[in-house]
Amino acid sequence: MAFKYPYTAATVTTAYQSVSEIKRLFDDPDNTQLSGYSMLDVNKAANTGRYLKADFGAPAFVSENSNKPAPTDIGTATHLVLQQVDLKTPPTAEKLTNLIANLTRQHIIPEAVAKQMDVAEILQFYQSDIGKLVLAHPEKTFREAPFSLLMKAKDVFKDFQKDDDQSILIHGIIDGYVITDQDVYLFDYKTDRITPKTTVLDIVDRYRGQLTLYALALAKILGRPVTHKYLYLLAANQAVAVS
């Protein structure tokens, strides 16, 4: 599952270059909570090589005072709602509308952002195959799971030498995953719009590296492989398997 680094190992002369490439792979406009990345000497890391955090903080809406929220603000709010949906009963448009209203009253989602959110798009997720899987296994579904994981650079980039001990500390937030007896399903929501210039394949290619790194991190944390990876395109109501 190692990601193919677009430059030869000889050109990777500083830790900064590798970190910049990782940050590009994690460049998700929907998620403003992603933390930074840093290269560490493996000898300075904790023995376990991984760390988990309970909370990365509440979302910050950069357009809170604007009457016309940025798409990134709407994407962040959509992720927040998907995180808060009660999975024990089937979601409905009324329940989602009430949830958004409650989050607005609590000043968690600005009113201007709430007015631009598409309840139908959110509801459609739970009518998809991956959404039905989530509802079928609420006790085995984990959403907005933050992680901080120390990984060998050679496990992420193919062109690193096998004896290179450089390590990368990766922070991120996994939208969701489901654990069953046989499989681990990783899923990530995207609010990107399909246009004549932006196809489904373009979006998948844009986030393939991010999802690959999430799967690597999750597999290390769980101690078992991630067997299925999905991007769910909210605007297109489409779940796309990512290989």
PEHUSUL-V678255 format. One record per residue. N is the residue number from 0. OMEGA is omega in whole degrees, 0 to 359 (none if undefined). D_CENTER is the distance of its C-alpha to the mean C-alpha in whole Angstrom. Layout:
n=N omega=OMEGA d_center=D_CENTER
n=N omega=OMEGA d_center=D_CENTER
This chain:
n=0 omega=182 d_center=17
n=1 omega=181 d_center=18
n=2 omega=181 d_center=17
n=3 omega=179 d_center=20
n=4 omega=188 d_center=21
n=5 omega=178 d_center=23
n=6 omega=177 d_center=25
n=7 omega=182 d_center=28
n=8 omega=183 d_center=28
n=9 omega=182 d_center=31
n=10 omega=180 d_center=29
n=11 omega=188 d_center=27
n=12 omega=180 d_center=29
n=13 omega=177 d_center=27
n=14 omega=183 d_center=24
n=15 omega=181 d_center=23
n=16 omega=180 d_center=23
n=17 omega=180 d_center=20
n=18 omega=179 d_center=18
n=19 omega=179 d_center=18
n=20 omega=177 d_center=17
n=21 omega=180 d_center=14
n=22 omega=178 d_center=13
n=23 omega=180 d_center=14
n=24 omega=180 d_center=11
n=25 omega=184 d_center=8
n=26 omega=183 d_center=10
n=27 omega=183 d_center=8
n=28 omega=180 d_center=10
n=29 omega=189 d_center=9
n=30 omega=182 d_center=7
n=31 omega=184 d_center=11
n=32 omega=182 d_center=10
n=33 omega=181 d_center=9
n=34 omega=182 d_center=12
n=35 omega=183 d_center=14
n=36 omega=181 d_center=15
n=37 omega=176 d_center=19
n=38 omega=181 d_center=21
n=39 omega=169 d_center=23
n=40 omega=184 d_center=26
n=41 omega=181 d_center=26
n=42 omega=181 d_center=29
n=43 omega=183 d_center=28
n=44 omega=175 d_center=25
n=45 omega=185 d_center=25
n=46 omega=183 d_center=26
n=47 omega=180 d_center=23
n=48 omega=178 d_center=21
n=49 omega=182 d_center=18
n=50 omega=177 d_center=17
n=51 omega=177 d_center=15
n=52 omega=183 d_center=15
n=53 omega=186 d_center=16
n=54 omega=177 d_center=15
n=55 omega=177 d_center=13
n=56 omega=180 d_center=15
n=57 omega=181 d_center=16
n=58 omega=177 d_center=14
n=59 omega=181 d_center=17
n=60 omega=186 d_center=18
n=61 omega=182 d_center=20
n=62 omega=187 d_center=22
n=63 omega=183 d_center=23
n=64 omega=182 d_center=26
n=65 omega=176 d_center=26
n=66 omega=179 d_center=27
n=67 omega=184 d_center=25
n=68 omega=175 d_center=21
n=69 omega=177 d_center=19
n=70 omega=179 d_center=17
n=71 omega=178 d_center=14
n=72 omega=179 d_center=16
n=73 omega=178 d_center=16
n=74 omega=178 d_center=12
n=75 omega=179 d_center=11
n=76 omega=178 d_center=14
n=77 omega=176 d_center=13
n=78 omega=181 d_center=10
n=79 omega=179 d_center=12
n=80 omega=179 d_center=15
n=81 omega=177 d_center=12
n=82 omega=188 d_center=12
n=83 omega=183 d_center=16
n=84 omega=176 d_center=17
n=85 omega=184 d_center=20
n=86 omega=184 d_center=19
n=87 omega=176 d_center=23
n=88 omega=181 d_center=24
n=89 omega=178 d_center=23
n=90 omega=174 d_center=22
n=91 omega=178 d_center=24
n=92 omega=180 d_center=24
n=93 omega=180 d_center=27
n=94 omega=180 d_center=24
n=95 omega=178 d_center=21
n=96 omega=179 d_center=24
n=97 omega=179 d_center=25
n=98 omega=179 d_center=22
n=99 omega=179 d_center=21
n=100 omega=179 d_center=25
n=101 omega=180 d_center=24
n=102 omega=177 d_center=21
n=103 omega=179 d_center=23
n=104 omega=179 d_center=27
n=105 omega=179 d_center=25
n=106 omega=175 d_center=24
n=107 omega=174 d_center=20
n=108 omega=178 d_center=20
n=109 omega=183 d_center=22
n=110 omega=180 d_center=25
n=111 omega=178 d_center=25
n=112 omega=182 d_center=21
n=113 omega=181 d_center=21
n=114 omega=182 d_center=24
n=115 omega=183 d_center=22
n=116 omega=183 d_center=19
n=117 omega=181 d_center=20
n=118 omega=181 d_center=20
n=119 omega=178 d_center=21
n=120 omega=180 d_center=18
n=121 omega=182 d_center=16
n=122 omega=181 d_center=19
n=123 omega=179 d_center=19
n=124 omega=184 d_center=16
n=125 omega=175 d_center=18
n=126 omega=177 d_center=20
n=127 omega=181 d_center=18
n=128 omega=181 d_center=19
n=129 omega=177 d_center=15
n=130 omega=177 d_center=16
n=131 omega=177 d_center=19
n=132 omega=178 d_center=18
n=133 omega=181 d_center=16
n=134 omega=180 d_center=19
n=135 omega=183 d_center=21
n=136 omega=183 d_center=20
n=137 omega=182 d_center=19
n=138 omega=180 d_center=20
n=139 omega=178 d_center=18
n=140 omega=181 d_center=15
n=141 omega=185 d_center=12
n=142 omega=179 d_center=10
n=143 omega=183 d_center=8
n=144 omega=179 d_center=9
n=145 omega=177 d_center=9
n=146 omega=172 d_center=11
n=147 omega=191 d_center=13
n=148 omega=175 d_center=15
n=149 omega=182 d_center=18
n=150 omega=173 d_center=18
n=151 omega=179 d_center=21
n=152 omega=181 d_center=20
n=153 omega=177 d_center=22
n=154 omega=180 d_center=20
n=155 omega=183 d_center=17
n=156 omega=183 d_center=20
n=157 omega=188 d_center=23
n=158 omega=173 d_center=25
n=159 omega=179 d_center=25
n=160 omega=183 d_center=29
n=161 omega=180 d_center=28
n=162 omega=179 d_center=30
n=163 omega=183 d_center=28
n=164 omega=177 d_center=27
n=165 omega=182 d_center=25
n=166 omega=181 d_center=22
n=167 omega=175 d_center=18
n=168 omega=185 d_center=17
n=169 omega=174 d_center=13
n=170 omega=177 d_center=11
n=171 omega=177 d_center=7
n=172 omega=179 d_center=5
n=173 omega=181 d_center=4
n=174 omega=179 d_center=5
n=175 omega=173 d_center=8
n=176 omega=180 d_center=10
n=177 omega=178 d_center=14
n=178 omega=173 d_center=17
n=179 omega=182 d_center=20
n=180 omega=186 d_center=23
n=181 omega=191 d_center=23
n=182 omega=169 d_center=19
n=183 omega=180 d_center=15
n=184 omega=177 d_center=13
n=185 omega=178 d_center=9
n=186 omega=182 d_center=8
n=187 omega=180 d_center=5
n=188 omega=174 d_center=7
n=189 omega=178 d_center=9
n=190 omega=178 d_center=12
n=191 omega=180 d_center=14
n=192 omega=174 d_center=17
n=193 omega=179 d_center=19
n=194 omega=176 d_center=22
n=195 omega=181 d_center=25
n=196 omega=181 d_center=24
n=197 omega=182 d_center=20
n=198 omega=176 d_center=20
n=199 omega=180 d_center=17
n=200 omega=178 d_center=18
n=201 omega=181 d_center=17
n=202 omega=178 d_center=14
n=203 omega=180 d_center=13
n=204 omega=181 d_center=15
n=205 omega=186 d_center=13
n=206 omega=182 d_center=9
n=207 omega=181 d_center=11
n=208 omega=179 d_center=11
n=209 omega=182 d_center=8
n=210 omega=177 d_center=7
n=211 omega=179 d_center=11
n=212 omega=176 d_center=10
n=213 omega=181 d_center=7
n=214 omega=177 d_center=10
n=215 omega=181 d_center=13
n=216 omega=182 d_center=12
n=217 omega=179 d_center=11
n=218 omega=179 d_center=15
n=219 omega=181 d_center=16
n=220 omega=183 d_center=16
n=221 omega=184 d_center=17
n=222 omega=177 d_center=20
n=223 omega=185 d_center=19
n=224 omega=170 d_center=17
n=225 omega=187 d_center=14
n=226 omega=182 d_center=17
n=227 omega=177 d_center=15
n=228 omega=181 d_center=11
n=229 omega=163 d_center=11
n=230 omega=175 d_center=9
n=231 omega=182 d_center=11
n=232 omega=186 d_center=13
n=233 omega=183 d_center=14
n=234 omega=182 d_center=17
n=235 omega=184 d_center=18
n=236 omega=186 d_center=18
n=237 omega=173 d_center=17
n=238 omega=184 d_center=14
n=239 omega=176 d_center=15
n=240 omega=182 d_center=15
n=241 omega=181 d_center=14
n=242 omega=none d_center=16
